[in-house]
């Protein structure tokens, strides 16, 4: 019996010490991890809204918000994952950064960030995650998305075979119409969310 009690006490002490050490390690690493996440978010936001000085996370609307419910009904294949408010050095709101997921990609879901100025100008678009075919879908980063930068339109359309010249037109990626459609639809969803949900408040 004494041996069992002794072994139990030893095991208890080992578990207690291990628990304390884990708690200490967690506390020590917690702040650097949080700072790393904030830096990653800021870098992603700055890529699509380079004019802004700071970014602040904003909660998504409640599910019972009428305009948000209408948006989700109108865009069943798109979702707004995160919202960040972009501000200047004086704290004045310049627009927003939206993280969007579109479910129409050739290889699966595509996730991207888009910056939108207060007047509706699309400041930039950057891919966060994609499973599109290398050499075709991945051309979106170099060929398709730069076409949206500093453009203003209620809704964009893509043109096959080149020749896009209107403010709301972009050239489709050659041999990657599905990818072009997915990004264009996702961007249009983000613009509509900005107009009908964010600006309707």
PASEBA-1860 file (N, C-alpha, C; in nm, 3 decimals):
! residues 201
1> XXXXXXXX> 0.082/-0.121/0.000/0.000/0.000/0.000/0.086/0.127/0.000 ~ 0.191/0.126/0.085/0.279/0.242/0.090/0.346/0.267/-0.045 ~ 0.381/0.156/-0.114/0.446/0.167/-0.245/0.351/0.230/-0.347 ~ 0.225/0.190/-0.340/0.125/0.244/-0.433/0.106/0.394/-0.408 ~ 0.096/0.431/-0.279/0.078/0.573/-0.245/0.200/0.654/-0.290 ~ 0.318/0.598/-0.268/0.440/0.666/-0.308/0.444/0.688/-0.459 ~ 0.410/0.582/-0.534/0.410/0.593/-0.681/0.306/0.694/-0.728 ~ 0.191/0.696/-0.661/0.084/0.790/-0.698/0.128/0.933/-0.673
9> XXXXXXXX> 0.196/0.957/-0.559/0.246/1.091/-0.528/0.351/1.136/-0.628 ~ 0.439/1.044/-0.666/0.542/1.077/-0.764/0.478/1.114/-0.897 ~ 0.380/1.034/-0.939/0.310/1.060/-1.064/0.237/1.194/-1.059 ~ 0.175/1.222/-0.942/0.106/1.349/-0.924/0.203/1.466/-0.937 ~ 0.319/1.454/-0.874/0.419/1.560/-0.879/0.468/1.583/-1.021 ~ 0.494/1.474/-1.093/0.540/1.486/-1.232/0.434/1.557/-1.317 ~ 0.308/1.515/-1.300/0.198/1.575/-1.376/0.183/1.723/-1.342 ~ 0.194/1.756/-1.213/0.180/1.895/-1.169/0.291/1.982/-1.227
17> XXXXXXXX> 0.415/1.932/-1.220/0.530/2.008/-1.274/0.515/2.027/-1.424 ~ 0.473/1.919/-1.495/0.455/1.928/-1.640/0.347/2.030/-1.674 ~ 0.238/2.029/-1.594/0.130/2.125/-1.617/0.175/2.268/-1.599 ~ 0.253/2.291/-1.492/0.305/2.426/-1.466/0.398/2.471/-1.578 ~ 0.484/2.379/-1.625/0.576/2.413/-1.733/0.502/2.447/-1.862 ~ 0.397/2.371/-1.894/0.317/2.398/-2.013/0.249/2.534/-2.003 ~ 0.199/2.565/-1.883/0.133/2.694/-1.863/0.231/2.809/-1.882 ~ 0.352/2.791/-1.829/0.456/2.894/-1.843/0.494/2.913/-1.989
25> XXXXXXXX> 0.515/2.801/-2.060/0.552/2.808/-2.202/0.441/2.875/-2.283 ~ 0.316/2.840/-2.252/0.202/2.899/-2.322/0.196/3.050/-2.301 ~ 0.221/3.091/-2.176/0.216/3.234/-2.144/0.329/3.309/-2.213 ~ 0.447/3.246/-2.218/0.564/3.311/-2.281/0.545/3.325/-2.432 ~ 0.485/3.223/-2.495/0.471/3.224/-2.641/0.343/3.291/-2.690 ~ 0.248/3.314/-2.598/0.118/3.369/-2.637/0.130/3.504/-2.706 ~ 0.204/3.595/-2.646/0.215/3.729/-2.702/0.285/3.730/-2.838 ~ 0.401/3.661/-2.853/0.466/3.658/-2.986/0.377/3.598/-3.094
33> XXXXXXXX> 0.299/3.495/-3.059/0.208/3.433/-3.157/0.101/3.533/-3.200 ~ 0.042/3.602/-3.102/-0.061/3.702/-3.133/-0.004/3.815/-3.218 ~ 0.118/3.860/-3.185/0.182/3.966/-3.262/0.211/3.919/-3.404 ~ 0.252/3.792/-3.418/0.278/3.736/-3.550/0.152/3.731/-3.634 ~ 0.039/3.694/-3.573/-0.088/3.690/-3.644/-0.130/3.829/-3.688 ~ -0.114/3.926/-3.597/-0.151/4.064/-3.631/-0.065/4.116/-3.745 ~ 0.064/4.083/-3.744/0.154/4.128/-3.850/0.115/4.065/-3.984 ~ 0.075/3.937/-3.981/0.034/3.869/-4.104/-0.094/3.930/-4.160
41> XXXXXXXX> -0.188/3.962/-4.072/-0.314/4.025/-4.114/-0.286/4.162/-4.174 ~ -0.201/4.239/-4.105/-0.169/4.374/-4.154/-0.100/4.369/-4.289 ~ -0.009/4.273/-4.308/0.062/4.261/-4.436/-0.035/4.227/-4.548 ~ -0.129/4.135/-4.520/-0.228/4.096/-4.620/-0.319/4.214/-4.655 ~ -0.361/4.288/-4.553/-0.447/4.405/-4.577/-0.374/4.513/-4.655 ~ -0.247/4.537/-4.618/-0.170/4.643/-4.683/-0.145/4.612/-4.831 ~ -0.141/4.483/-4.864/-0.118/4.445/-5.003/-0.233/4.490/-5.093 ~ -0.356/4.489/-5.040/-0.472/4.526/-5.122/-0.523/4.667/-5.091
49> XXXXXXXX> -0.466/4.731/-4.987/-0.503/4.869/-4.955/-0.378/4.942/-4.908 ~ -0.282/4.962/-5.000/-0.151/5.018/-4.962/-0.155/5.161/-4.909 ~ -0.261/5.236/-4.939/-0.269/5.376/-4.894/-0.303/5.388/-4.746 ~ -0.360/5.285/-4.688/-0.405/5.292/-4.548/-0.289/5.284/-4.451 ~ -0.309/5.343/-4.334/-0.205/5.341/-4.230/-0.231/5.235/-4.124 ~ -0.358/5.196/-4.108/-0.391/5.096/-4.006/-0.516/5.018/-4.042 ~ -0.530/4.901/-3.978/-0.644/4.814/-4.006/-0.700/4.760/-3.874 ~ -0.832/4.756/-3.866/-0.898/4.708/-3.745/-1.006/4.608/-3.781
57> XXXXXXXX> -1.006/4.493/-3.715/-1.107/4.392/-3.742/-1.246/4.440/-3.704 ~ -1.343/4.405/-3.787/-1.482/4.442/-3.764/-1.566/4.314/-3.765 ~ -1.661/4.305/-3.673/-1.747/4.187/-3.667/-1.838/4.177/-3.789 ~ -1.861/4.054/-3.833/-1.959/4.032/-3.939/-2.097/4.067/-3.887 ~ -2.189/4.104/-3.975/-2.325/4.134/-3.930/-2.390/4.010/-3.867 ~ -2.489/4.032/-3.783/-2.564/3.921/-3.724/-2.644/3.850/-3.832 ~ -2.671/3.722/-3.811/-2.744/3.644/-3.910/-2.884/3.698/-3.937 ~ -2.942/3.767/-3.838/-3.077/3.820/-3.858/-3.078/3.960/-3.918
65> XXXXXXXX> -2.959/4.011/-3.955/-2.950/4.140/-4.024/-3.014/4.123/-4.162 ~ -3.115/4.204/-4.192/-3.194/4.187/-4.315/-3.109/4.199/-4.441 ~ -3.024/4.301/-4.447/-2.942/4.322/-4.567/-2.839/4.209/-4.584 ~ -2.787/4.158/-4.471/-2.690/4.048/-4.477/-2.759/3.920/-4.523 ~ -2.880/3.897/-4.474/-2.956/3.778/-4.515/-2.986/3.783/-4.664 ~ -3.019/3.901/-4.715/-3.046/3.917/-4.858/-2.920/3.892/-4.939 ~ -2.806/3.940/-4.888/-2.679/3.918/-4.957/-2.650/3.768/-4.967 ~ -2.665/3.695/-4.857/-2.634/3.552/-4.857/-2.727/3.474/-4.950
73> XXXXXXXX> -2.850/3.520/-4.963/-2.944/3.457/-5.056/-2.904/3.484/-5.200 ~ -2.858/3.607/-5.226/-2.820/3.646/-5.362/-2.688/3.583/-5.405 ~ -2.600/3.553/-5.309/-2.467/3.498/-5.341/-2.441/3.369/-5.262 ~ -2.511/3.260/-5.297/-2.496/3.135/-5.221/-2.358/3.070/-5.238 ~ -2.284/3.107/-5.342/-2.153/3.046/-5.366/-2.038/3.134/-5.319 ~ -2.071/3.241/-5.250/-1.968/3.332/-5.199/-1.993/3.360/-5.052 ~ -1.887/3.382/-4.977/-1.902/3.418/-4.836/-1.798/3.522/-4.798 ~ -1.838/3.612/-4.710/-1.746/3.711/-4.655/-1.695/3.654/-4.524
81> XXXXXXXX> -1.566/3.627/-4.517/-1.508/3.561/-4.400/-1.463/3.658/-4.293 ~ -1.404/3.769/-4.335/-1.351/3.868/-4.238/-1.362/4.008/-4.297 ~ -1.377/4.105/-4.208/-1.383/4.246/-4.248/-1.281/4.323/-4.166 ~ -1.203/4.407/-4.235/-1.108/4.495/-4.167/-1.131/4.637/-4.213 ~ -1.143/4.727/-4.119/-1.161/4.868/-4.149/-1.025/4.930/-4.176 ~ -1.010/4.997/-4.289/-0.884/5.063/-4.326/-0.894/5.211/-4.290 ~ -0.790/5.264/-4.223/-0.793/5.405/-4.182/-0.662/5.474/-4.216 ~ -0.667/5.608/-4.221/-0.546/5.684/-4.247/-0.473/5.712/-4.117
89> XXXXXXXX> -0.366/5.792/-4.124/-0.283/5.819/-4.006/-0.359/5.892/-3.895 ~ -0.466/5.963/-3.932/-0.546/6.036/-3.833/-0.664/5.954/-3.781 ~ -0.675/5.832/-3.827/-0.785/5.747/-3.780/-0.912/5.756/-3.861 ~ -0.908/5.834/-3.969/-1.027/5.846/-4.054/-1.044/5.721/-4.140 ~ -1.167/5.672/-4.149/-1.194/5.550/-4.226/-1.177/5.578/-4.376 ~ -1.097/5.494/-4.441/-1.073/5.509/-4.585/-1.149/5.405/-4.667 ~ -1.193/5.298/-4.601/-1.261/5.190/-4.671/-1.249/5.062/-4.592 ~ -1.257/4.949/-4.661/-1.250/4.820/-4.593/-1.166/4.721/-4.673
97> XXXXXXXX> -1.122/4.619/-4.603/-1.061/4.502/-4.665/-1.151/4.384/-4.633 ~ -1.190/4.311/-4.735/-1.275/4.194/-4.717/-1.198/4.068/-4.754 ~ -1.210/3.965/-4.673/-1.159/3.833/-4.709/-1.278/3.751/-4.757 ~ -1.270/3.706/-4.881/-1.384/3.644/-4.949/-1.350/3.501/-4.990 ~ -1.449/3.411/-4.982/-1.435/3.275/-5.034/-1.538/3.255/-5.143 ~ -1.492/3.207/-5.259/-1.581/3.170/-5.369/-1.569/3.020/-5.391 ~ -1.683/2.954/-5.412/-1.686/2.808/-5.422/-1.693/2.758/-5.567 ~ -1.661/2.845/-5.663/-1.676/2.807/-5.804/-1.543/2.779/-5.874
105> XXXXXXXX> -1.434/2.774/-5.799/-1.304/2.751/-5.862/-1.295/2.614/-5.928 ~ -1.210/2.603/-6.027/-1.191/2.477/-6.100/-1.140/2.366/-6.007 ~ -1.050/2.405/-5.915/-0.990/2.306/-5.825/-1.050/2.307/-5.686 ~ -1.152/2.386/-5.663/-1.213/2.396/-5.530/-1.231/2.542/-5.490 ~ -1.246/2.564/-5.360/-1.267/2.701/-5.310/-1.145/2.788/-5.337 ~ -1.171/2.915/-5.363/-1.064/3.014/-5.370/-1.091/3.121/-5.265 ~ -0.985/3.165/-5.197/-0.997/3.269/-5.096/-0.906/3.384/-5.135 ~ -0.958/3.505/-5.121/-0.878/3.621/-5.158/-0.918/3.741/-5.074
113> XXXXXXXX> -0.827/3.840/-5.069/-0.854/3.967/-5.003/-0.882/4.072/-5.108 ~ -0.969/4.165/-5.076/-0.995/4.277/-5.167/-1.012/4.405/-5.085 ~ -0.947/4.512/-5.130/-0.958/4.640/-5.063/-1.053/4.730/-5.139 ~ -1.145/4.793/-5.069/-1.245/4.880/-5.133/-1.244/5.016/-5.063 ~ -1.221/5.122/-5.141/-1.222/5.258/-5.086/-1.366/5.301/-5.060 ~ -1.382/5.409/-4.983/-1.514/5.457/-4.947/-1.601/5.491/-5.068 ~ -1.538/5.533/-5.178/-1.616/5.568/-5.297/-1.644/5.448/-5.385 ~ -1.605/5.327/-5.340/-1.633/5.207/-5.417/-1.520/5.163/-5.508
121> XXXXXXXX> -1.410/5.239/-5.511/-1.297/5.200/-5.595/-1.230/5.075/-5.539 ~ -1.204/4.980/-5.625/-1.136/4.856/-5.584/-0.986/4.884/-5.582 ~ -0.927/4.885/-5.463/-0.787/4.921/-5.448/-0.693/4.809/-5.491 ~ -0.734/4.684/-5.472/-0.649/4.572/-5.509/-0.710/4.441/-5.465 ~ -0.659/4.331/-5.524/-0.706/4.197/-5.491/-0.584/4.106/-5.477 ~ -0.583/4.020/-5.376/-0.470/3.930/-5.353/-0.520/3.793/-5.311 ~ -0.462/3.688/-5.369/-0.502/3.551/-5.338/-0.452/3.511/-5.200 ~ -0.541/3.449/-5.122/-0.503/3.392/-4.992/-0.482/3.241/-5.003
129> XXXXXXXX> -0.576/3.172/-5.068/-0.567/3.027/-5.088/-0.634/2.990/-5.219 ~ -0.573/2.896/-5.293/-0.635/2.847/-5.415/-0.581/2.710/-5.449 ~ -0.663/2.630/-5.515/-0.621/2.497/-5.560/-0.632/2.488/-5.712 ~ -0.628/2.603/-5.777/-0.642/2.603/-5.922/-0.522/2.539/-5.992 ~ -0.541/2.497/-6.116/-0.439/2.428/-6.192/-0.316/2.516/-6.215 ~ -0.197/2.470/-6.175/-0.075/2.549/-6.199/-0.058/2.576/-6.349 ~ -0.018/2.698/-6.382/0.004/2.733/-6.521/-0.119/2.790/-6.588 ~ -0.237/2.763/-6.530/-0.361/2.819/-6.585/-0.429/2.903/-6.478
137> XXXXXXXX> -0.490/2.834/-6.380/-0.559/2.907/-6.275/-0.469/2.998/-6.196 ~ -0.345/2.956/-6.174/-0.255/3.037/-6.094/-0.207/3.161/-6.169 ~ -0.239/3.171/-6.297/-0.208/3.295/-6.370/-0.293/3.410/-6.318 ~ -0.394/3.378/-6.241/-0.481/3.482/-6.186/-0.400/3.588/-6.112 ~ -0.297/3.545/-6.039/-0.216/3.638/-5.960/-0.145/3.740/-6.047 ~ -0.098/3.696/-6.163/-0.018/3.785/-6.249/-0.098/3.848/-6.363 ~ -0.202/3.777/-6.409/-0.272/3.822/-6.530/-0.408/3.884/-6.500 ~ -0.487/3.817/-6.418/-0.625/3.862/-6.396/-0.638/3.969/-6.289
145> XXXXXXXX> -0.589/3.941/-6.169/-0.615/4.029/-6.055/-0.560/4.171/-6.071 ~ -0.442/4.190/-6.134/-0.395/4.328/-6.152/-0.491/4.415/-6.234 ~ -0.576/4.353/-6.315/-0.670/4.430/-6.396/-0.778/4.498/-6.312 ~ -0.803/4.448/-6.192/-0.905/4.507/-6.106/-0.853/4.625/-6.025 ~ -0.722/4.639/-6.015/-0.662/4.741/-5.929/-0.700/4.882/-5.972 ~ -0.742/4.961/-5.873/-0.780/5.102/-5.893/-0.890/5.117/-5.998 ~ -0.982/5.023/-6.000/-1.096/5.030/-6.093/-1.224/5.049/-6.012 ~ -1.321/5.114/-6.073/-1.448/5.139/-6.005/-1.564/5.095/-6.094
153> XXXXXXXX> -1.641/5.000/-6.045/-1.757/4.951/-6.118/-1.851/4.884/-6.019 ~ -1.980/4.890/-6.047/-2.077/4.821/-5.962/-2.063/4.671/-5.979 ~ -2.030/4.631/-6.101/-2.017/4.489/-6.132/-1.922/4.471/-6.249 ~ -1.826/4.379/-6.235/-1.730/4.353/-6.342/-1.776/4.236/-6.429 ~ -1.739/4.242/-6.557/-1.764/4.132/-6.650/-1.632/4.097/-6.716 ~ -1.615/3.969/-6.754/-1.491/3.929/-6.820/-1.516/3.906/-6.969 ~ -1.415/3.939/-7.046/-1.422/3.930/-7.192/-1.323/3.825/-7.239 ~ -1.370/3.732/-7.320/-1.282/3.627/-7.374/-1.209/3.678/-7.498
161> XXXXXXXX> -1.086/3.634/-7.512/-1.010/3.669/-7.632/-0.949/3.807/-7.632 ~ -0.946/3.872/-7.518/-0.887/4.006/-7.509/-0.982/4.113/-7.559 ~ -0.938/4.234/-7.554/-1.019/4.344/-7.605/-1.102/4.416/-7.502 ~ -1.084/4.384/-7.374/-1.159/4.455/-7.270/-1.113/4.599/-7.265 ~ -1.207/4.693/-7.280/-1.167/4.833/-7.277/-1.258/4.920/-7.190 ~ -1.376/4.869/-7.154/-1.466/4.945/-7.068/-1.419/4.936/-6.923 ~ -1.463/5.031/-6.841/-1.420/5.036/-6.701/-1.463/4.912/-6.623 ~ -1.573/4.850/-6.666/-1.623/4.732/-6.594/-1.583/4.600/-6.659
169> XXXXXXXX> -1.490/4.603/-6.755/-1.448/4.482/-6.825/-1.305/4.442/-6.789 ~ -1.282/4.310/-6.782/-1.147/4.256/-6.763/-1.127/4.143/-6.863 ~ -1.003/4.123/-6.903/-0.971/4.014/-6.995/-0.963/3.882/-6.919 ~ -1.032/3.780/-6.971/-1.028/3.647/-6.908/-0.891/3.585/-6.925 ~ -0.855/3.496/-6.832/-0.731/3.420/-6.845/-0.749/3.321/-6.959 ~ -0.656/3.316/-7.050/-0.665/3.224/-7.163/-0.673/3.079/-7.114 ~ -0.773/3.006/-7.164/-0.794/2.864/-7.131/-0.826/2.841/-6.983 ~ -0.870/2.943/-6.913/-0.906/2.927/-6.771/-1.030/3.011/-6.740
177> XXXXXXXX> -1.135/2.987/-6.817/-1.259/3.064/-6.800/-1.323/3.039/-6.664 ~ -1.318/2.915/-6.616/-1.381/2.882/-6.488/-1.315/2.961/-6.375 ~ -1.182/2.966/-6.377/-1.109/3.042/-6.275/-1.142/3.191/-6.285 ~ -1.144/3.241/-6.407/-1.178/3.383/-6.429/-1.317/3.413/-6.375 ~ -1.412/3.326/-6.405/-1.550/3.344/-6.358/-1.556/3.343/-6.206 ~ -1.484/3.250/-6.143/-1.487/3.239/-5.997/-1.437/3.367/-5.931 ~ -1.322/3.417/-5.976/-1.267/3.539/-5.917/-1.358/3.659/-5.945 ~ -1.408/3.670/-6.067/-1.494/3.783/-6.102/-1.621/3.782/-6.020
185> XXXXXXXX> -1.683/3.665/-6.008/-1.806/3.654/-5.928/-1.780/3.685/-5.781 ~ -1.667/3.636/-5.730/-1.633/3.663/-5.590/-1.609/3.810/-5.564 ~ -1.541/3.874/-5.656/-1.514/4.018/-5.644/-1.644/4.097/-5.652 ~ -1.732/4.059/-5.744/-1.862/4.125/-5.754/-1.943/4.107/-5.626 ~ -1.933/3.989/-5.565/-2.003/3.965/-5.438/-1.949/4.057/-5.330 ~ -1.817/4.073/-5.324/-1.756/4.162/-5.225/-1.798/4.306/-5.244 ~ -1.803/4.350/-5.369/-1.846/4.488/-5.398/-1.992/4.509/-5.358 ~ -2.075/4.410/-5.385/-2.217/4.421/-5.350/-2.234/4.420/-5.198
193> XXXXXXXX> -2.154/4.338/-5.129/-2.158/4.336/-4.982/-2.122/4.473/-4.927 ~ -2.021/4.536/-4.985/-1.978/4.668/-4.940/-2.091/4.770/-4.958 ~ -2.157/4.766/-5.074/-2.262/4.863/-5.103/-2.389/4.838/-5.020 ~ -2.435/4.714/-5.020/-2.567/4.685/-4.965/-2.569/4.650/-4.816 ~ -2.456/4.603/-4.764/-2.452/4.566/-4.622/-2.376/4.668/-4.539 ~ -2.251/4.695/-4.577/-2.168/4.787/-4.498/-2.219/4.931/-4.511 ~ -2.243/4.977/-4.633/-2.281/5.117/-4.652/-2.429/5.142/-4.625 ~ -2.505/5.036/-4.601/-2.647/5.056/-4.572/-2.673/5.080/-4.423
201> X> -2.566/5.068/-4.342/-2.584/5.085/-4.197/-2.595/5.232/-4.159
END
